Amino acid sequence: MQSVGLRPASTLEFGIYRDGDNNLDESQAQGIMQARQVSKSNENIQFTVEDTTSREGVEPEGYMRTESYTIQDGRVSDLSVSRPANMASESNLAKFVARTLDNAENAHAKATWIELSDHGAGDGGGLEADSAHGIMKMPDIANAIADGVKMHALRHPEDADRKVDGVAANQCLMATLGFEDALSKAGVHYLAASPETMLSPGVPSTVASAICGNANDANAMARAVVDTTMQTKYGDATGHYTPAAAFDVLDVSPNKMASVTSSVTDLDAALTQAAKKPGMRSILREDARAVPGMTRFPHSAGLPWHADRPAIALYETFASDGRLDDSLRRLAANAANAVKSTVLAHREADSYGPFNGASYSDAAGPTVHFPLTPKQVDPWAPNVSETNNDFYKTVGANALSKALA
C-alpha cells in the first residue's frame, strides 16, 4: 500500500468485488474498463478491485486467477495475482472489505462503497462461484461486510468509525426487504439494486461519479445513481438494452428499517389471523396474486422468484381492498408507507423489450418473499434459501406462509 500523501485526497473509495468464475466473465468485465475511465477523469475516485477471471485483464487471458489492485487516475497499482479465490467465501469477501476500507483511510476518502458483481438470487444470496460450487447466502454477505469493517477497525483503531456506506448489487433480484435488513445491521446506509433480473454487464461503474458528485445530498446522489444506471445502454448494431428492468437506491439506516420491521411484523400477524376466518384466506390470496412476482419473462417457470412480490404494491393492494376490515387495511397502509420511506430514488421500464415487453410499472422499491403455494416457500433450499434469514423470521413470515400457502 502506498503511503499517505502520495495520492490526492479522495471523496470516494469504490470497491469492486467481481466474480468472473462463471458465464458472465467477459460481458460483466466491462465494469472494470469503465472504472479505469472514471478514475482517469476524476482524481477524487479510487477503485479497489478484486477480480477473479480468465479473460484478458491485467494479466493475459487463458487461465483462471484472481487479480487484486487499485485504480487511480486510470492506472493500476498495488497489483497482486494469485490462484483463483473462492468468491463465494464469506471470509474472502470480508478480507476484501477490510482492504477497501484500508485504502479508503489511506486515500482520505469521505465515503466507501462496495459493488458486488456476479449472479444474484434475492433473499437466497448471490456471488455464485462455479469452480467452488457455492453461492454466498444473503446473511453471509452482510456478515462478511460487518466482519470486514471489524478487521479494518482492529488494524486501524484510529479509523475505527469508518464503515461501508453503500452497497451496489450488480446482481439480479437483490433489492429485497431481507437484504435491506441484513445490510442495515452490518452498518451499511444505502443499497443500490434491482428487484428484478438484470442483464449483463449490469450496473455501470460510472455510478461512482454519481455518488462522488453528490456527496452532500443523499437524495440527489440516489437520483443520479438510478438515472446513470437506467440511462446506460449496452448492445451492438442489432439492438440496445438497459441493464435493469427496474432499479432503486434504498435508505437502509437503522431508524428506517426499524419502522419497516415493526410495521411488517404487525401486518403479517394480522394477515395470519385473518386467514383463519371463513372466506378470508381466498380473498388474501386473490389480492396477493394480483401483484405478480419477479422473473417476469418467458421460460422462467422453473425459477423460484415468482413469490418475490414488490412490497409496496402488495401492501397497497391489501390497504385498498374494501373486503378487509379497517384495522387490517390501516396496518397494510402503514407497512406500505414504511417501505416507501426507504426508497430514495426509483425508475422502472414500463415495458422491458428484452423480456417480451413485460411490465414493471409496479416494481418500485424492494420485494418481499410472499409465497402462496407450498412449492413457492423455499423451492431451492437448502443451497438457496429465501426463508433462512432474520427478517423473514422476525416479521412472522413463517406463520403467514403456513396460513396462506
N, C-alpha and C positions, 0 to 999 in steps of 0.2 A: 504494500500500500504506500502511495506517495505521502510525503509529509505535508502537514497543514501549511498552507501558504502557496503551494505550487499550482493550485487550481483556483480559479475565480470563485468568489462566494456564489453558492448555488441556491436558487429558490426551490428547486425540486430535485429529489433523488427518485428515479423511477426504475424499479427493479423488474426485469423481465425473466420469468421462470418458464422456460419453453421446453416442453416435452415433445421432441420430434421423433420419438421412438414409436411411430405409428404411420398411418396412411396420409397424415397431413403435413409431413415433414417439409416437402418442397413448397407447398402453397402457403402454409402459415408462416414460413420463414420471411415472408415479405415484411413482417413487423420488425425484423432486425434491420433490414435495409432502411425502413422508414425511420428507425431510431437514429441511425447514423446521419441521415439527412436533417432530422430535427435538431440533434445536438450541434451539427455544423452551423446551423442558422441561429442557434440560441445558446449562448455560453452559460446561461443560468439553469440549464437542464443537463443532468448527468444520468446516464443509464448504467445500472449494474445488471449484468446478463449471466444467466446460466442456461446453456443451450445444448441439449442432447440431440445429436443429429448425425446423419450420414451424408448429408448433402455437402456441396462446396460452400464452406463458411469461411471462418478464419483459416482453417486447415483445408486441404484438398478433400474432395468427395471420395466416397467408396468404402468408408469404414465407419462404424458407429463409435462415437466418442462423446465426451462432454467437454464443451468449451466454456470457460469462465473468464470474464473480462469486464472492464468498464469501457464506456464510450463517452468521450468528452471532446467537444469541438470536431466531431465527426471521426475521431481517431480512436483506435483500440489500444488499451494499455492494461497492465496487470494481467496479462494473458497466462492462463494455465490450461493444459489439455490433459485429460485423464481417461481412464476406462469409462464406458458409459455408466452414468449414475442411474439408480432406480428412482425415477422422478415421481413415482407413486409412494415413495417412502416419506413418512412424516418427519423423520429425523433429517432427511436431506433437505426438505423444504425449510425446516427450522434453521438449519445452518445457513441456507441462502438468505433467509430473512435477516439473520444476525449480521451477515456480511453486508447486506444492503444498508442496514442501519449504521454499521461501522463506517461505510463510505459516506453516508448522509452526514454523520458527525464531522468527518474529515473535510467534507466539502461545504460545511456550514449551511446545509440545506434547511429551509424553513418547513418543508413538508416531505413526506416519504410515501410513495405509492408502490404497490406490488401488482404486476399483471401476471395472472395465471393463464397460460396459453396451452390448450390441449382440448381433448374431448371433455364434455360435462354431462352430468346425469342428475340435475336437480338436487333434491334432498338426499339422493343416493351418493353424491360426491362428484369427483372428477379427477383429472390427471391420470389418465389410463396409459400405463407403460406396457407395451406389447411384450417386450423381452422378459420383463419381470412378472408378467401375467397378473398384474394388480391394478387396482383403481383406488385412489385415496378417498376414503369415506369423508363425507362432508364435515362431521365433527372433528375428524383428524386434521383436515385442512385448517380449521380455526385453531385447534390446539397447537399445530405447528407454528402458526403465526405468533401465538402467545408465547410459545417456548423460545422462538427466535428473539422476541422482544426481551425476554428474561436473560438470554445468553448475552445480548448486547449490553444490558444493564450491569451484568456481573463483570464483563470485561472492561466496561467504561462507566464506572459509578458516577463520574462527573456528568454523564449524559443520560442518566437513568430515566429521565422523563420522556425520552424520545419514543414514539410509537409508530406503528404503521397507520397512517392517516386514512388511506383509502385502498381498496382492492378493486381492480378492473378484471372482471372474469371474461377472458376471451374464450368462452366455452358455452355450450348450449345449456339453456334452461336453468341458469344459476341465480336468477332474480326470484328468490323464494323467501317466504317468511322464516323458514327454518335456517337458511343461510344468513339472513339478516340477524337473527337472534344469536347464532353462534359467533359471527364476526363481532357483534357488539360486545359480547362477553370477552372477546380477545382484545378489546380496546380499540378496534377499528371504528372510524367515524362514518366513512362513506363506502357504498358498494355501487359500482357501475357494472350493469349486467343486463342480459336479456332474459325475459321469461320464456322465450321460445327457442327453437333451434336456431343456430347461427350458421352462416355459410363462410367457409374459409376463404381468405385469410382472417376474416373477423375484425375485431376491434383494431383500428389503426393506431400505431404508436404516436401519431400526431395528436392524440388526446392529451399527451404530456404537455404540449403547447397550450392547450385549452386550460389545463389545470394551473400551469405556471402563470399564464396571463391573467388569471382571475383569483390570485392567491388570497385576496382580502374580501371576497364576496362569494359565499358558498352557492347562492342561487345562480349567479352569473356563471360560476365555474360549472355547475351542473348542466345548465343550458348549453354551454359551449361544448362540453364533453358529448352530450347527446347529439347535438347538431353535427359535430365533427364526425361522429360515428355514422349517423344516418345519411349524411350527405356524401360520404365516401363511396366511390364507385369502383368496383372490380370488374374484370371481364376482358373481352377482346372484341375483334371485329364482328363476331357473331352475336354479341349481346353483352349488356352490363347489368350488374346487380348490386344492391346494398348489402352490407354484412349481416343485417338482422331484420327480422320482421317487426320487432319492437325492441326498444331499449330504454333503460331508466338509469338515473342516478338516485340512489336511496340514502336517506339520512338514518343511520343505524345507531345513533347516540343513545346512551342508557335511558334517558327520560322518554324518548320516542318509543323505544322497544318495551319499556315497562308498561306504557299505555296500550300498545298493541297486545302484549301478552295478557294483560288484565281483561281487556275487552273481549278478546277472542276466547279466553277461558270462560267468561260469563256466558257468551253466546253459545259455545259448544255444550255447556251444561244445560242450557235452556233447550237447545235443539235435541239433546239426548232425551230429556224428559218429555218433550213434545212428541217425539217419535213413538212413545208408548201409548199415546192417546188414539182412540179409534179414528181411522182415516187420515191422521196427520202424517204418518210415515210416507204415504204415497204422495202427499202434497209437497213435503220437503224434498223428496227425490225428484219430483217434477220440476221444482224450482232449480235444483242443482243441475239437472240435465239441460236446462235452458242456457246454461253457461258452459260452452264446450271447453274441454281441457286442451292442453297444448299438444304439440306434434300434429298440427292441423294440415297435413299434406297427404297426398295419395301414397298408398303402400306403406302406411305407418301402423297398421293394425297390430303388428307384433311388438310394438314399443310400449313401455309401461306408463308413459307420462300423460295419458288421456285423463287421468284423475287429478292432474295438477291444474287447477282452475284459477283464473285471475281473481284474486281475493276480493278486490273492491267490487267488481261486477257481481260476484257471487253474493256477497253480503248485502249489496244494494237490492238484489233480486228478492232476498228474504224480506228486507225492510219495506219493499213496495207491495208485498203480497197481502191484500186485504183479507185473505182467508186465515191469516195467522193473527194471534192475539196481539194487542198493542204492546205489551211488555216485551214480547219476543222481537217484535219489529223494531222497538227502540234499541234493544241490545244489538241487533244486526246493524242498525244505523251507526251506533257508537263504534262498532268494530270497523265498519267501512271508513268512518272518519279518522279513526286512529291509524289505519293503514295508509289512508291518503296523506296523512301528515308526514309520513316518511318519504314521500315521493317529491324530490326536489325538481326533477325535470323528466319529461317523458315524450317520446314520439313513437308512433306506430305507422306501419304501412297499411293503409286501409285495404288494399288488395295486393298481396305479395306475389308477383309474377312467377318467380321460381317454384312456388308451391301451388301452381294452378289457380292463382288468384284467391286463395283462402283469405278470409277477413280476420284482421287483428284489431278491429276498432275498439274492442272491449279489453284488450290486453295491456291495460295501463296499470303499472305498478306490479308488485310481486304476486306470485302464485301461492296457493295453499293446497296441500295434498288433501283431497276431499273425495275418497273412494265411495262408489255406490254399488259395487259388486265385490264379492269375496276375492275374485281374481285381481281386482284393482288395488287391494290393500297393500300388498308387497310382492309383486309377481316375480321379481328377480332376487329376492332375499336368499341367502344372507350376504352374498357378494356385493349386491347393490340393494340397499335397504332405505326406503324413504320414510320409514316409521321409527327407526332406531336413532332418534335424536332428541335432545332435551325439549325442543319446542313442541314437537308432536305429543310427547308425554305430558308436559306441563299443562297444556291447554285442554287436556282431556279428550284428545282426538281418538285415542284407542277406544274409549267407551262409545263415542259418537259413531265410529266406524262399525262397531258391533250392532249399534241400533239401526243404522241405515243400510249397510252393505249386505 
